[in-house]
Amino acid sequence: MAETKRDKFVRLAENRTNKALEQIRLLGNLSNKSTYEYSKQDVEKIFNALENEIANSKKQFQTIGGNDKFKLL
């Protein structure tokens, strides 16, 4: 049986989400001040970049529905 679009989405979403979560956990390992030197600004830049990218990805899933009309006001 061929993989459905839903099956493919679930497979890829789970894989990519797990990879992203693992990388975020690894990023947290950099918080050890006895091993690494960093500033508050460094940390803010890192998390701002992550938060912005998550917001951008989330927006891609939010589309105007079938009967919704675009309005400026």
N, C-alpha and C positions, 0 to 999 in steps of 0.2 A: 504494500500500500504506500502511495506517495505521501510525503510529508505535506500537511496542510499549511496554509499561511499562518494559522494560529499556532500550530505545533512549532513552526520555524521561529515565530516571534518568541514564544516561551523559551525555547532552547537557547536562542541568542541572547535574550534579555537576562535570563538567569546567569549565563556564562559571563556576559559583560558586566553585570552588576556585581557578581562575586569577585571578578578581577579588580573592579574599581574599589570595592570595599577593602580588599587585601592591600592595595596600594595606599589607601588612606591609613590603614593600620600601620603600615611600614613608615609612612610619613610621621605618625605619632612617635615612633621610636627615636626620631631626631630630637625629641624634647629633653633628652638626658643632658643636662648642663655640665656634667662631669666629663662627657665625651665630646660635646659640640658647643660652639659659641655662636649665639644668635641674639638679635635684638627684638624688642617688641614689634618694631616696624617690619622686620623680616616675617614674623609670625602673622601679622595683619595682612601683609601682601599675599602670603600663601593662602590664607583662608578667604580673603576677598576673591582671589582668582578661582578657587574651588566653588565658592558660593555663586559667583557670576556664571560660571560654566553650567552649574546645576540649574540655575534659573533659565538660562538660554535653552538647555535641553528640555526642560519642563514646558517652555513656551511652544516648542515644536509639537507637543502632544495636544495642545489646546488650540483647536481650530473653530472657526465660526460654523455653527451647526446649520443644517439644511434650510430652515425657514428664517433664520436670523438674518437681519438686514444690517448692513454697515451704516453707522451714523457718526457724524463728527461731534454732535452735541446730544 
